[in-house]
Amino acid sequence: MHISHVRFYSEKYPTYQKYPLNLKVFRQTPEITFNKPVTLFVGENGTGKSTLLEAMAKKCDIHIWKDAPVRRIDNNPYENIFYRFISIGWKNGRVPGSYFGSSIFEHFAKILEEWATMDPAQLEDFGGKSLVSMSHGQSLMAYFENRYRIKGLYLLDEPETALSPKSQIRLLEIINQMSTAGHAQFIIATHSPLLLACQNAEIYSFDHIPIQSIEYEETQHYQLYKKFIENKDQLLGRS
């Protein structure tokens, strides 16, 4: 365990009219405590899971590999400065870490490839192979299997993207192994019922206000998939 909590300072929000400061979940939740080495964020799209992960990364001085920002018609500066209105509680001092997002990973893999043309040893920490020469799913697994063996804080935004169910289960094994070893802490936003089944993890629902800890079987994702599997013919209108 490297961090103990993230605290929200809603009284310092400069506005309540713009995302994400307009979300009740960030105005009525004083803090989230991290009681286990694996924490899972679950909730519908737009509930703030990914936005919070990015804000936490910035607050922890974890670099986010992004392309140059794209011009937007409706520019919203509050998405980028949300980190100013939270604090992170470290247990035994800061540790290094990384932030994972599927689109961000593609940018990182290309940058790593450029570095490797000048210094092939740059690939040693990622399995020794070019990440861009693999399929997207294979490169993700090569990254997970090698990067997460290093002590640190790991923030993951929907890592199930581009992963087959078999690969998701392998990722679960990696997370369980590394978190049990005591040197890695994971905070993951996900829609995957497979990843939500992570052993000894705590699940926080962003569909509840304030954010609440819930059991795996209470998640809408588990309930929806279970209902679909048990009643797929009826739900699909099959006779």
N, C-alpha and C positions, 0 to 999 in steps of 0.2 A: 504494500500500500504506500503510495507516494503522495497522494492528495486526499484530504479528509472531507472537503466540502467545497461547494461553490455558492456564494452568497449574492443576492440581488439587492441593489439599492434603488428601488423604484421611486423613492422620494427625490432622487437626483435626476430623474428622467426629464429632459428639457421639453418633451411633448408626450401626449398620450394619443396622438392622432396618426402617427406613422409606425409602420412595421419596423422592428419587432416590439417597439415600446408600447404599441396599442394592444398587445396580447394580454388578456387577463392572467394567463398562466405565469407571466413574468412580473405582473403587478401584485399578485396575491400569493406568490410562493416566496417566503423569506429566504430559504436556502435548500439545497439538495445535499444530503450527506452521503458519503461513499463508505459503505460498511464492508464491502467485499472487493476482492481484487478485480472482479468483472462486474460492470454496471451496464445495463441495457436501457436505452431510451426507446420508447414505443409510442406511437400515436399517428393520427391521420396526417396527410400532407398539409403543410401550412401551420402546424402547431408549434413550430420553433425548435425542433430537435437539432437540425443541421445548423441553424443559426447559432444556437448555444454552443455547439461543438466548435465552430469556427471562433467564436468569441473566447472560449476557453483556451484554444490554441494560441491566440494572440496574447492572452493574459499570461500564458506560460512561456512566452517567447519561443514557440514552436513555429518554424517557418511553414507557410502554406505555398506550395508550388503552383502558381497561377500564371496563365497567359496575361498579356496586357489587357486592362479593363476595356470593355466594349461600351461605346456611347449608348446611353439610354434616354428615351423620351421623358420618362418620369424618374428623374434621378432622386434616389433616397439615401442620403448620407448616413442615416441612423443604423443601417445594416452593418456598415463598416466600423462604427464607433461604439457598438453595443458593449464591447469588452471594457469600456471605460466605466460602466455601471455595474460591474461584478467584481468580486474578489475571490481568490483561490487560497484555500488553506493547505499549506504543505506540512507534511508530518515530520520529515527529517531532512529538510533542505531540498532545493531544486534538483531535479534529475533531467537528463535529456529525454527527448521523445520525438514522436512523429505524428503527423495528421494524414489520414488517408481518405481520399475521395476518388471515385472512379475516373472522372474527367481530369482531375488534378494529377492522378497517377500517370495518365498518358503523357502529360506535359513533363512530369518528372523523368519518365523513361527515356524521352527524347533528349533531355538535358544530360542524363547519365550517359547516353550513347555518345554524345559529343565529347564528354570528358574522357570516355574510354578510348576514343580515337587517338588521344594524346597520351593516355596513361591507362592501359588495359587492366591494371590492378584495381581500378575503381570498381570493377565488376565483382571482385572477390567477395564483398559483403552481401552480394545478391545471387550467389550460386555460381559465379564465374562465367555466366553466359549472358549474351546480349538479350535484354528484356524485349526489345522491339522485334527480334527475330522469331519470337514465339507467338502463339495465339494470345488474344487478350486474357483469356482465362488462365492459360499456362503461365504467363508473365506475372499475373496477380499472385498465383500460388508460389512462384519462385520468390517473389518479394516477401510474402507472409512467412514462408518457411525459414528464411534467412534473417530478415530484419528483426523479427520478434524474439530472437534468441538473445538480443542485447538488452541489458537492464534499461528500463525507461517507462515513460508514460505514453500510452498509445490511444489515440483518438481516431475512431473509424466511422465514416459516414456511409451507411448502406453498402458494406463490403460484399454483399451477396450479388451485386450487379455483375453480370457476365460470368457468374460461377454456376456450374451445374450443381444439382443436389448433392452429388458425390463429393464435389470440391468443397461445398459448404460444410459438409460433415468433417472433411479433413481440416478445414479452418477451425472448426469447433475443437478438434483434437489438439491443434497447435495452441489455441487460446487456453484450453484447460491445462495443458502441459506447462506452458510458460507462466501462467498465473499461479499454479500450484507450486512451482519452483520458488516463488517468493520474490522475484526480481522484476516482474512486469505487471503493470496495472492497465486494464483495458476499459475504455468507455466507448460504447458502440450504439449508434442510432441505426435501427434496422426495421424492416417490414417482414423479415424472414421468420416463419414459425420454426425453422430448423435452428437458426442461431439463437432464437429466444429460449430454446430448450437448453442453453448452456448450463453446464453443471456448476452449482454453487454461485450462481450469479443473482444479482438483485435487479429487478425490472421496475423502471419508473414510467408511469403512464402520463403522457402529456395531454391526454384526453380528459384527465381529471384536473379540477381547479380547487385548491392548489395541486401541484404535481404530487402523485401518490405512488407508493410502492405497492405493487400488485403481484399476484401469483401467476405463473405461466398459463394455467387453465382459465384465468380471468381475462387474458388478452383477447381482443376482438379477432386478432389474426388466427389464434388457435381455434377459437370458436367457429370462425367462418370456414377455415379449411376443414375442420372436423365435420361440420354440417354439409359441406359440399361433397366430401368423400362418401359420407353415409347416405346422401340423398341426391347424388348427381343426376340420375335419370329424371327424377321429379323436378329438380331445379332447372334442368335443360329442356323440360317439356317432352321428354321421351315417354313413350307408352310402355 
